[in-house]
Amino acid sequence: MSAVANPALTPPGALGGQPAPRPAGAPPTPAGAPARRAAGAAAEGAPAGAGRAPAGASFADSLRDAQRAEPLRFSRHALERVQRRGIELGPATLGRLQDGVGRAAGKGSRDSVVLVDGTAFVVSVSNRTVLTAVGPEHMREHVFTNIDSAVIA
């Protein structure tokens, strides 16, 4: 009596006597070679990672893309400074600011100064929140503290 305990543990093709199907475009198996190699296994003597599928986007790229999708927020303080100092926030400026915040996030920054056309925006990168804004005419009298990066966008 030839019973198979668990067919899921039997190699493909072993139950029906047929060889395992080859993926489309795969080269023929040489005579005497094993029918299949475990998925992801590298050939002997091959460099590490040689048997792996090509990698897609890096984690940092994926993270940056995900953060770009989330809009920037402005703190109440930042909105007051933008209004009082007459800083223009057109779509082009906001787009460059958002891109600068995305680049800072990709480098692991937490708090950054993002410079857009002479205007400095202090941004909490992790919260994607603009904390304050300083126009070029007020730049001389300011010192930026508690930042870990600067981005020119």
Secondary structure per residue as TSV (DSSP state, phi and psi in degrees):
chain	resnum	aa	ss	phi	psi
A	1	M	-	360.0	124.2
A	2	S	-	-114.2	88.4
A	3	A	-	-105.3	141.2
A	4	V	-	-96.7	124.8
A	5	A	S	-63.6	-47.9
A	6	N	-	-143.8	106.6
A	7	P	G	-60.8	-24.3
A	8	A	G	-66.9	-23.0
A	9	L	G	-92.0	-2.5
A	10	T	S	-87.4	136.2
A	11	P	-	-58.0	147.9
A	12	P	T	-56.2	138.3
A	13	G	T	85.6	-13.0
A	14	A	T	-73.1	-29.6
A	15	L	T	-73.8	-40.8
A	16	G	T	-94.7	0.0
A	17	G	T	78.1	2.1
A	18	Q	-	-93.8	147.3
A	19	P	-	-66.4	156.7
A	20	A	-	-63.7	139.7
A	21	P	-	-66.1	142.9
A	22	R	-	-94.3	142.5
A	23	P	-	-62.7	150.5
A	24	A	T	-58.3	133.1
A	25	G	T	85.0	-1.8
A	26	A	-	-77.5	143.1
A	27	P	-	-68.3	154.1
A	28	P	-	-64.2	151.1
A	29	T	-	-79.6	127.2
A	30	P	-	-64.8	152.4
A	31	A	T	-60.8	135.7
A	32	G	T	85.1	-9.5
A	33	A	S	-85.7	153.6
A	34	P	-	-60.6	145.2
A	35	A	S	-62.7	-39.1
A	36	R	-	-139.1	149.1
A	37	R	-	-108.2	145.8
A	38	A	-	-57.4	143.0
A	39	A	T	-58.2	130.0
A	40	G	T	82.6	-2.0
A	41	A	-	-78.8	134.9
A	42	A	-	-89.1	151.4
A	43	A	-	-67.5	153.3
A	44	E	T	-62.4	137.9
A	45	G	T	82.4	-7.2
A	46	A	-	-79.6	150.2
A	47	P	-	-63.0	154.7
A	48	A	T	-58.1	135.9
A	49	G	T	85.9	-0.9
A	50	A	T	-67.4	-27.8
A	51	G	T	-89.8	0.1
A	52	R	S	-84.5	155.3
A	53	A	-	-70.4	151.5
A	54	P	-	-60.9	139.1
A	55	A	-	-74.7	147.0
A	56	G	-	-84.9	-141.9
A	57	A	S	-66.9	145.6
A	58	S	-	-70.0	164.7
A	59	F	H	-61.2	-41.6
A	60	A	H	-61.6	-40.8
A	61	D	H	-64.7	-42.9
A	62	S	H	-63.4	-41.6
A	63	L	H	-63.8	-45.0
A	64	R	H	-62.8	-42.8
A	65	D	H	-62.6	-40.6
A	66	A	H	-65.2	-38.5
A	67	Q	H	-73.9	-29.4
A	68	R	H	-63.9	-30.7
A	69	A	H	-68.5	-30.3
A	70	E	S	-80.3	126.8
A	71	P	-	-70.7	155.9
A	72	L	-	-75.8	146.6
A	73	R	E	-111.5	154.4
A	74	F	E	-116.2	129.7
A	75	S	-	-69.0	163.8
A	76	R	H	-59.0	-41.6
A	77	H	H	-60.3	-44.7
A	78	A	H	-64.4	-41.7
A	79	L	H	-62.7	-39.5
A	80	E	H	-62.7	-42.8
A	81	R	H	-66.2	-40.7
A	82	V	H	-62.0	-44.9
A	83	Q	H	-68.6	-47.7
A	84	R	H	-65.0	-36.2
A	85	R	H	-92.4	-0.8
A	86	G	T	64.8	37.8
A	87	I	-	-82.5	126.3
A	88	E	-	-78.4	130.4
A	89	L	-	-122.0	70.1
A	90	G	-	-79.0	173.2
A	91	P	H	-58.3	-37.7
A	92	A	H	-66.0	-43.1
A	93	T	H	-64.4	-45.6
A	94	L	H	-64.1	-37.9
A	95	G	H	-63.8	-44.0
A	96	R	H	-67.4	-37.2
A	97	L	H	-63.2	-45.4
A	98	Q	H	-63.9	-39.4
A	99	D	H	-63.9	-42.1
A	100	G	H	-62.7	-40.2
A	101	V	H	-65.8	-38.8
A	102	G	H	-63.7	-40.4
A	103	R	H	-66.4	-39.9
A	104	A	H	-63.4	-41.0
A	105	A	H	-63.3	-38.8
A	106	G	H	-63.2	-24.8
A	107	K	T	-94.7	0.5
A	108	G	T	86.2	17.3
A	109	S	-	-69.5	151.8
A	110	R	S	-107.9	-48.5
A	111	D	E	-130.9	129.5
A	112	S	E	-138.5	153.7
A	113	V	E	-101.4	122.7
A	114	V	E	-110.8	119.9
A	115	L	E	-97.7	122.7
A	116	V	E	-128.0	110.2
A	117	D	T	50.4	45.5
A	118	G	T	84.9	-9.0
A	119	T	E	-95.5	131.9
A	120	A	E	-101.8	129.3
A	121	F	E	-116.2	123.0
A	122	V	E	-91.1	123.6
A	123	V	E	-127.4	134.2
A	124	S	E	-82.5	104.7
A	125	V	T	-65.9	-42.4
A	126	S	T	-64.0	-33.6
A	127	N	T	-93.0	-9.8
A	128	R	T	53.9	45.4
A	129	T	E	-122.2	126.5
A	130	V	E	-77.2	123.0
A	131	L	E	-90.5	-37.0
A	132	T	E	-159.6	165.0
A	133	A	E	-138.1	138.2
A	134	V	E	-130.0	121.6
A	135	G	-	-76.8	167.9
A	136	P	G	-61.8	-31.0
A	137	E	G	-72.5	-18.9
A	138	H	G	-106.5	3.8
A	139	M	G	-66.7	-35.6
A	140	R	G	-60.8	-33.6
A	141	E	G	-92.9	7.4
A	142	H	-	-111.4	144.1
A	143	V	-	-120.3	127.7
A	144	F	-	-94.3	122.5
A	145	T	-	-118.7	167.4
A	146	N	S	56.3	40.5
A	147	I	-	-119.6	154.5
A	148	D	S	-119.1	3.3
A	149	S	E	-162.5	161.0
A	150	A	E	-133.5	137.3
A	151	V	E	-126.8	131.8
A	152	I	E	-101.8	111.7
A	153	A	-	-107.5	360.0
